[in-house]
Each structure stands twice: as structure tokens, then as C-alpha cells.
Amino acid sequence: METASRMRAMASLCRQSAAYYPDRSWELLAEAEYWEHMASAALLEHSKECTKEKECTKECTASSNDLMQPQQTTNSNDVHRIAVA
């Protein structure tokens, strides 16, 4: 579960960096999407393991609910661009 949380943190960092580096925003937003995909895959795998074992703890369930909350994403229109004259 901690792995998925770290992956979501990486995605968030990439989105924040995209706002600071508009020239690389497309690359950073793509990387953020990659990390979100990896986090979702890790949660799915963990969920399957818990279903097999049927011994998922309350702590595990609470953590997975926290991680499944939708993350705010940066829209490409939100990135501030400097007009070149």
C-alpha cells in the first residue's frame, strides 16, 4: 500500500513541476499519468492478493480507500504560458 502512495506522490510532483516548467509540461504531465497508472495497477494487484487471502486488515482497507480518492489533475490550459512577441 505504501508503494501506491509513493507513486501517487511522484505523480503529484510531476504535475507541480509542469506548472513551473511550461516548456516541459507535456512531458511531465505524461510522466504524471504514468505514475498514476502504476499506482492503480499496484492497488489492483494488492486488492487481488487480499481477495485471495481474505485477510485484509482494517488498516489496509482504510489505506486503500484513501488512495482511491480521485486526484486533482492539472489541465494543460492551467499551465501559465509566457507570450513571445
C-alpha positions as CSV (number, residue, x, y, z in Angstrom):
1,M,0.0,0.0,0.0
2,E,2.9,2.4,0.7
3,T,4.2,1.7,-2.8
4,A,0.9,3.1,-4.3
5,S,1.1,6.1,-2.1
6,R,4.6,6.9,-3.2
7,M,3.6,6.5,-6.8
8,R,0.8,9.0,-6.3
9,A,3.2,11.4,-4.7
10,M,5.5,11.1,-7.7
11,A,2.5,11.9,-10.0
12,S,1.7,14.9,-7.9
13,L,5.3,16.1,-8.0
14,C,5.3,15.8,-11.8
15,R,2.1,17.8,-12.1
16,Q,3.5,20.5,-9.8
17,S,6.7,20.6,-11.9
18,A,4.7,21.0,-15.1
19,A,3.4,24.3,-13.7
20,Y,6.9,25.6,-13.1
21,Y,8.4,24.3,-16.4
22,P,5.9,25.1,-19.1
23,D,8.3,24.2,-21.9
24,R,8.4,20.6,-20.5
25,S,4.8,20.4,-19.3
26,W,3.7,17.9,-21.8
27,E,6.5,15.5,-20.8
28,L,5.9,16.0,-17.1
29,L,2.1,15.5,-17.4
30,A,2.7,12.3,-19.4
31,E,5.0,11.1,-16.6
32,A,2.4,12.0,-14.0
33,E,-0.1,9.9,-15.9
34,Y,2.4,7.0,-16.0
35,W,2.8,7.2,-12.2
36,E,-1.0,7.3,-11.7
37,H,-1.3,4.2,-13.9
38,M,1.4,2.4,-11.9
39,A,-0.3,3.3,-8.6
40,S,-3.7,2.0,-9.9
41,A,-2.0,-1.2,-11.0
42,A,-0.3,-1.7,-7.6
43,L,-3.7,-1.1,-5.9
44,L,-5.4,-3.6,-8.1
45,E,-2.7,-6.2,-7.5
46,H,-2.9,-5.6,-3.8
47,S,-6.7,-5.9,-3.9
48,K,-6.5,-9.2,-5.7
49,E,-4.0,-10.6,-3.2
50,C,-6.3,-9.5,-0.3
51,T,-9.2,-11.2,-2.0
52,K,-7.3,-14.4,-2.3
53,E,-6.2,-14.4,1.3
54,K,-9.4,-12.9,2.6
55,E,-7.4,-11.4,5.5
56,C,-7.2,-7.8,4.6
57,T,-6.9,-5.8,7.8
58,K,-8.9,-2.7,8.7
59,E,-5.7,-0.6,8.3
60,C,-5.3,-2.0,4.8
61,T,-8.9,-1.2,3.9
62,A,-8.7,2.3,5.2
63,S,-5.5,2.9,3.3
64,S,-6.9,1.7,0.1
65,N,-10.0,3.9,0.5
66,D,-7.7,6.9,1.0
67,L,-5.7,6.1,-2.1
68,M,-8.7,5.5,-4.3
69,Q,-9.8,9.1,-3.8
70,P,-9.6,11.0,-7.1
71,Q,-6.6,13.1,-7.6
72,Q,-6.8,16.7,-8.9
73,T,-5.1,16.8,-12.2
74,T,-3.6,19.8,-14.0
75,N,-5.4,20.8,-17.2
76,S,-3.0,21.8,-19.9
77,N,-4.9,25.1,-20.0
78,D,-3.9,25.7,-16.4
79,V,-0.2,25.9,-17.2
80,H,0.8,29.5,-17.4
81,R,2.5,30.4,-20.7
82,I,4.5,33.5,-21.4
83,A,3.6,35.2,-24.7
84,V,6.6,35.6,-27.0
85,A,6.4,38.9,-29.0
